[in-house]
Amino acid sequence: MINSTDSKDNIFIFDMLRIQLDSSIIANGGKEIQVDSKIKECCSQKRDSVIKSWLWDVPGFRRWRVTRMNSGNSIQVLNTVAYPEYANDQPILGVDILWFGVKRKLVAVLDFQPLIQDDQYFLKYYEELKTIRNSFNEFQSTENMNIYDSSKYFSPWVLFYNGKFDLFQSYLPDLFSQFIDCYWNLTLKSINQPGDLNPKQVKNIHIDYDVYNAERDPAHGLFKSYYGKEWSDYFVSNFLFPLALNSGK
Ligand code: BLA
């Protein structure tokens, strides 16, 4: 049985993950950028649910967005994507963590999303992520990845879980902090290293990433059912994947 203490604990874990993320962004020089009020926060008319978003200006990054959805025991979400500057060809940070309280189901996806699928690129950027993945056995299978293509914008070392998972409260904070720390280490190293892709190539890949994800992200359907079609279309095009809007595709 699910009780209310359970639900509070889960909300607390997700709030903690976001605070952990905020603190590490601020420690690395991040400053919050104001977003319009429609994007900042939206409450569902139909259900007990609120979605809040933040945009950060972080040295070395073109864009860093964070979204937190709180629908009590129905669904908890933390989602963040960090796009490095075009002059840096390091992977995009991608995190999507969802908890469905009634089903006791966890969907957790944490990856350094590669700009290209290339052995040299993997050698350069994935050493530390490999080590983390090896210490979280449960997060190693992409078998249940159905909507996305695991070989497009996912690395072979993506931390992925999709299914019933009762231990998430004890696992997630540790997994998340190791993962984020690892990404900062990577950023420090790659800012001082020339990339193999030039800024024009990186820009085109960032555009393609937004186009691909705007088409595929199952978030859109979920948002529609909570916040209506108009808000969802606006949020996906203007906040989640803005480069898809002007790509001409
Ligand atoms: C899955 N993500 C999902 C699902 C939903 C969301 C509803 C399907 C879960 C299920 O029913 O099994 C929801 N995505 C969201 C929400 C936001 C969002 C609410 O972006 C809010 C902003 N998704 C990402 C990023 C990655 C990602 C950055 O946004 C990569 C790290 C991956 N999400 C991802 C994957 C799945 C998923 C791989 C599993 C879907 C599949 O089976 O392929």
Boltz pocket constraint, residues with backbone or C-beta under 6 A from the ligand:
constraints:
  - pocket:
      binder: B
      contacts: [[A, 67], [A, 69], [A, 77], [A, 79], [A, 80], [A, 81], [A, 93], [A, 94], [A, 95], [A, 96], [A, 98], [A, 107], [A, 109], [A, 110], [A, 111], [A, 144], [A, 145], [A, 146], [A, 147], [A, 148], [A, 149], [A, 162], [A, 217], [A, 218], [A, 219], [A, 222], [A, 240]]
      max_distance: 6.0
